[in-house]
Every structure is written in structure tokens, then in C-alpha cells.
Amino acid sequence: MKYMITIYGNQELWESFSAEEFQKAIAEQEAFNRKFKETGELLGAYGNADAAQAKTVRVRNGAPAVTDGPYLEAKEYLASWYLIDVESEQRALDIAAELPFASFNAVEVWPILHEATGNEI
């Protein structure tokens, strides 16, 4: 079964890292990615740009309206997400617990219930 693992962050958290701590965190994350790519369980790992670069699109009266930033006015935002394919929910939880950033902030594990194969599109 496929799961999405999400990491939330905020600018304050990222800025709290020294340059050395940040490089160490990135190296640990890269090691995590390699480990689970080699097992075949990690299908993809994606890091989002800073929330200041996000845009929100709404269609009103048939025309798109684009605004800056994420939809929710919140301190934290979706920073990274991972797509894994594992045999059980417990395995997904075990992998999530190995995420280096799980020691700084909570990570969420979401079951993927539907996947477009291309035929639906």
C-alpha cells in the first residue's frame, strides 16, 4: 500500500539551525532517502520551496484569481513529502519514525486511497 509522509516546517525553525546543523540535517536526510530508495520502498522524496513562493489559485466568475502564499494563514507549512510503497501501515509508521526531521517536528502518515493511472485523466 502507498502512503504519503509529510513534514511541516516554518521559517523560524529553519533559521534556528546553524549552517553546520543544517548541513548535518541535509546529509542525514539524504542517507534516509538512499536507504529507503535501495529497499524499493521510497518512490519519491520532494522538498517544497519556501511558503513565500507558493501561490493560491481560485476561480471566481469563470476567471482565475491568483494570490500569494499558501491557502492557510499558518505559521507552519508543508515543507516536504515522501511517497512510499510498503506492505503495512506499521511499516509506514516505522519508516516515518526514521525521518531525521521527526526529531524536530511531527510528521504525518497518510494512506493513499486512490491513484490516477492515466486512464482516468
C-alpha positions as CSV (number, residue, x, y, z in Angstrom):
1,M,0.0,0.0,0.0
2,K,1.2,3.5,-0.7
3,Y,1.5,6.2,1.9
4,M,2.4,9.9,1.9
5,I,4.6,11.1,4.7
6,T,4.6,14.8,5.3
7,I,6.9,17.1,7.1
8,Y,5.8,20.6,8.2
9,G,8.1,23.4,8.9
10,N,8.4,27.1,9.3
11,Q,10.9,29.8,8.7
12,E,11.7,30.2,12.4
13,L,12.6,26.5,12.6
14,W,14.8,26.6,9.5
15,E,16.6,29.7,10.7
16,S,17.2,28.2,14.2
17,F,19.8,25.8,12.6
18,S,23.4,26.9,12.3
19,A,25.0,26.3,8.9
20,E,26.7,23.2,10.3
21,E,23.5,21.8,11.8
22,F,21.6,22.4,8.6
23,Q,24.3,20.6,6.5
24,K,24.2,17.7,9.0
25,A,20.4,17.5,8.8
26,I,20.5,17.5,5.0
27,A,23.2,14.8,5.0
28,E,21.1,12.7,7.4
29,Q,18.0,13.2,5.1
30,E,20.0,12.2,2.1
31,A,21.1,9.0,3.9
32,F,17.5,8.3,4.7
33,N,16.5,8.8,1.1
34,R,19.2,6.4,-0.2
35,K,18.4,3.7,2.4
36,F,14.7,3.5,1.5
37,K,15.3,4.0,-2.2
38,E,17.6,0.9,-2.1
39,T,14.9,-1.1,-0.3
40,G,12.4,-0.1,-3.1
41,E,10.0,1.4,-0.5
42,L,10.7,5.1,-1.3
43,L,9.1,6.0,-4.6
44,G,9.9,9.7,-4.3
45,A,11.0,12.5,-2.0
46,Y,10.0,16.1,-2.6
47,G,11.0,19.3,-0.9
48,N,8.8,22.3,-1.4
49,A,10.0,25.8,-1.9
50,D,9.6,28.4,0.9
51,A,5.9,29.3,1.6
52,A,6.6,32.8,0.3
53,Q,7.0,31.3,-3.2
54,A,3.6,29.5,-3.1
55,K,0.6,30.7,-4.9
56,T,-3.1,30.0,-4.3
57,V,-5.5,29.9,-7.3
58,R,-9.2,30.3,-7.0
59,V,-11.7,30.5,-9.9
60,R,-14.3,33.2,-9.4
61,N,-16.9,34.2,-12.0
62,G,-15.0,32.0,-14.5
63,A,-11.7,33.7,-14.1
64,P,-8.7,32.6,-12.1
65,A,-7.7,34.7,-9.2
66,V,-4.1,34.2,-8.0
67,T,-2.8,35.3,-4.6
68,D,0.5,34.9,-2.9
69,G,1.2,32.3,-0.3
70,P,-0.4,29.1,0.9
71,Y,-4.2,29.0,1.4
72,L,-4.0,28.7,5.2
73,E,-2.5,31.7,7.1
74,A,-0.5,29.5,9.4
75,K,3.0,29.6,10.8
76,E,3.8,26.1,9.6
77,Y,3.5,24.9,6.0
78,L,4.0,21.7,4.0
79,A,7.8,21.6,3.7
80,S,8.5,18.1,2.3
81,W,6.6,15.0,1.4
82,Y,7.5,11.4,0.6
83,L,5.7,8.7,-1.3
84,I,6.4,5.2,-0.1
85,D,5.0,1.8,-1.0
86,V,5.1,-0.7,1.9
87,E,3.4,-3.9,3.0
88,S,1.7,-2.5,6.0
89,E,0.7,0.6,8.0
90,Q,3.1,-0.4,10.7
91,R,6.0,-0.4,8.2
92,A,5.0,3.1,7.0
93,L,5.0,4.3,10.6
94,D,8.4,2.7,11.2
95,I,9.8,4.5,8.2
96,A,8.3,7.8,9.3
97,A,9.9,7.4,12.7
98,E,13.3,7.1,11.0
99,L,12.9,10.5,9.2
100,P,15.6,12.8,10.7
101,F,13.2,15.7,10.9
102,A,10.8,13.7,13.1
103,S,13.1,14.6,16.0
104,F,12.3,18.3,15.4
105,N,8.7,18.2,14.5
106,A,5.8,15.8,14.0
107,V,5.4,14.0,10.7
108,E,2.1,12.8,9.3
109,V,1.5,9.4,7.6
110,W,-1.4,9.4,5.1
111,P,-2.7,6.3,3.3
112,I,-3.1,6.8,-0.4
113,L,-6.6,5.6,-1.3
114,H,-6.7,6.4,-4.9
115,E,-4.1,6.8,-7.6
116,A,-4.8,8.0,-11.1
117,T,-3.2,5.6,-13.6
118,G,-3.6,7.8,-16.6
119,N,-6.8,6.1,-17.8
120,E,-8.9,8.3,-15.5
121,I,-7.4,11.5,-16.7
